[in-house]
Amino acid sequence: MSDDTDAHDAVARSRRCFLQRAAGCAGLLLAPLGAVGAQRSAVCRVSFVHAHTGETLSADYCRDGVYQANCLAQVDRFLRDFRNGEVHPIDPRLMDILYRLQVRVDREVTYEVLSGYRSPQTNAALHRTSSGVATRSLHMEGRAIDVRMTGFPTRKLRDLALSLQSGGVGFYARPDFLHLDTGRVRTWAA
């Protein structure tokens, strides 16, 4: 065998090894956060009560590391813009963050939702009346939620959310809620 053939085989083996490892890592990156980290069961459930509509939802959004499309569709509908009824897909990673917080609290909880998806029209109207509403809010992309956790101090919830390092965490002390999103890791208080 020639040196060229040996070199070619070594490169091919190296490339195959790299691709196999990359595929394995990609699987971890695409898996729900609850499936990778501190998951205690094969089912990831989040429960909500909507502060403005009174609706409730308990969704097993992930089973055995696989997102459940029918449950995520229920989440989309539940977190719709309650002002105009517009439904938008919610980033499943947002559910992962909520689930991981619930695991850290060490009990099944209910999140009180103040705001999920916001249509651009709703966001613009809120921005005109409140300096705390961003013009390019991640709420308009289905990537943000404003919540409280029933029976758990919001300030402590903020600390747990910050420890996840999984997106934006905004703490609003006066109205007592937490903004969570799947954007870059950052924090603020108002």
matplotlib code that plots the C-alpha trace (Angstrom):
import matplotlib.pyplot as plt

x = [0.0, 1.2, 1.7, -1.1, -3.6, -2.7, -3.0, -6.4, -7.7, -6.5, -8.3, -11.5, -11.4, -10.8, -13.6, -16.0, -15.1, -15.7, -19.1, -20.2, -19.2, -20.8, -24.0, -24.0, -23.5, -26.2, -28.6, -27.8, -28.2, -31.5, -32.9, -35.1, -33.2, -35.3, -34.3, -30.6, -30.2, -31.9, -34.9, -36.4, -39.0, -39.6, -42.4, -41.9, -45.1, -45.8, -49.0, -50.4, -53.2, -53.8, -54.1, -56.3, -58.5, -58.7, -57.9, -55.8, -53.5, -51.4, -49.3, -47.0, -45.0, -42.1, -42.0, -38.8, -36.9, -39.3, -41.4, -45.1, -46.6, -50.2, -49.3, -47.1, -50.1, -52.2, -49.4, -49.5, -53.2, -53.0, -50.2, -52.0, -52.3, -55.4, -56.2, -56.9, -56.9, -53.9, -52.1, -48.4, -45.9, -44.1, -40.5, -40.3, -37.1, -39.2, -41.1, -37.8, -36.8, -40.0, -39.7, -36.1, -37.2, -39.9, -37.3, -35.1, -38.0, -38.4, -42.1, -44.8, -46.0, -48.5, -47.2, -49.5, -49.1, -49.4, -48.2, -47.1, -47.2, -48.0, -48.9, -47.0, -50.1, -50.6, -46.9, -46.9, -50.0, -48.4, -45.1, -46.9, -48.3, -45.3, -41.6, -41.0, -42.2, -39.5, -40.2, -38.6, -39.9, -39.3, -42.9, -43.7, -41.6, -43.2, -39.9, -40.8, -43.2, -44.1, -44.9, -45.2, -45.0, -47.9, -46.8, -43.1, -41.4, -40.7, -37.3, -36.2, -37.5, -35.4, -32.3, -33.0, -33.7, -30.3, -28.5, -29.8, -28.0, -30.6, -31.8, -33.1, -34.3, -36.1, -37.4, -40.3, -40.6, -43.5, -46.0, -44.2, -43.4, -40.6, -39.9, -38.2, -37.0, -34.9, -32.7, -29.2, -28.3, -28.8, -30.6, -32.4, -34.7, -37.4]
y = [0.0, 3.5, 6.3, 8.2, 5.4, 5.1, 8.9, 8.9, 6.0, 7.8, 11.0, 9.1, 7.3, 10.6, 12.3, 9.4, 9.5, 13.3, 13.0, 10.2, 12.2, 15.3, 13.4, 12.2, 15.7, 17.1, 14.6, 16.0, 19.6, 18.9, 16.9, 18.7, 20.2, 18.2, 15.0, 15.7, 17.1, 16.6, 14.6, 12.3, 10.7, 9.8, 12.4, 16.2, 17.9, 21.6, 23.0, 26.4, 28.7, 31.8, 35.0, 36.8, 34.0, 31.6, 28.7, 25.8, 23.4, 20.5, 19.3, 16.2, 18.0, 15.6, 11.8, 9.7, 12.7, 13.3, 16.4, 15.6, 17.6, 17.3, 18.7, 21.4, 22.5, 22.7, 24.9, 27.1, 27.6, 28.2, 30.8, 32.6, 36.4, 36.5, 40.0, 39.1, 35.2, 34.9, 31.6, 31.2, 28.3, 28.5, 27.5, 24.1, 25.2, 27.6, 24.5, 22.9, 25.9, 25.8, 22.1, 22.4, 25.1, 22.8, 20.1, 22.5, 23.5, 19.7, 19.5, 19.6, 23.2, 25.4, 28.4, 31.5, 32.9, 36.7, 36.8, 34.2, 35.0, 38.6, 39.6, 42.6, 44.7, 43.9, 44.4, 47.8, 48.8, 47.7, 49.4, 52.7, 52.5, 50.9, 51.5, 47.9, 46.4, 46.0, 46.9, 43.7, 41.5, 37.8, 37.4, 38.1, 35.1, 32.7, 32.6, 34.4, 34.0, 36.1, 33.9, 33.4, 30.0, 29.3, 29.0, 29.8, 33.2, 34.9, 36.2, 32.6, 31.5, 34.2, 32.9, 29.3, 30.6, 32.4, 29.3, 27.5, 29.9, 29.1, 32.4, 35.8, 36.3, 39.5, 40.1, 42.5, 43.0, 45.4, 43.4, 40.2, 38.2, 36.7, 37.0, 34.0, 33.6, 31.5, 34.3, 34.9, 34.6, 38.0, 39.4, 42.6, 43.8, 46.5]
z = [0.0, -0.8, 1.7, -0.1, 0.4, 4.1, 4.6, 2.8, 5.0, 8.1, 7.1, 6.2, 9.6, 11.4, 9.4, 10.2, 13.9, 13.9, 12.2, 14.5, 17.6, 16.2, 15.5, 19.1, 20.5, 18.2, 19.8, 23.2, 22.0, 20.4, 23.3, 25.8, 28.7, 31.1, 29.3, 29.6, 33.1, 36.3, 35.0, 37.6, 35.4, 31.7, 31.6, 31.7, 32.9, 33.4, 34.9, 34.4, 35.5, 33.4, 35.5, 32.9, 31.6, 34.5, 32.2, 33.5, 31.7, 32.7, 29.8, 29.5, 26.8, 26.7, 27.1, 27.1, 25.7, 22.8, 22.5, 22.3, 19.4, 20.6, 24.1, 22.6, 20.5, 23.7, 25.2, 22.1, 22.5, 26.2, 25.9, 23.0, 23.0, 25.3, 24.2, 20.6, 20.5, 18.2, 18.6, 17.9, 18.3, 21.7, 21.8, 23.5, 25.3, 27.3, 28.7, 29.4, 31.5, 33.4, 34.0, 35.2, 37.6, 38.9, 39.4, 41.4, 43.6, 44.2, 43.8, 41.1, 40.9, 39.1, 37.2, 37.2, 33.7, 33.2, 29.6, 27.0, 23.3, 22.3, 18.8, 17.4, 17.7, 21.4, 22.1, 20.4, 22.4, 25.6, 24.7, 24.3, 27.8, 29.7, 29.5, 30.6, 27.3, 24.7, 21.1, 19.9, 22.7, 22.6, 23.6, 19.9, 18.8, 21.4, 23.2, 26.5, 29.4, 32.5, 35.4, 39.2, 40.9, 43.1, 46.7, 46.0, 46.5, 43.1, 44.4, 45.1, 41.8, 40.1, 41.9, 40.7, 37.1, 37.1, 38.2, 35.1, 32.7, 30.1, 28.8, 29.9, 33.5, 34.4, 37.9, 38.5, 42.3, 42.4, 40.3, 41.6, 38.5, 36.6, 32.9, 31.4, 27.8, 25.5, 24.3, 25.3, 29.0, 30.7, 33.7, 34.8, 37.5, 37.5]

ax = plt.figure().add_subplot(projection="3d")
ax.plot(x, y, z, "-o")
ax.set_aspect("equal")
plt.show()
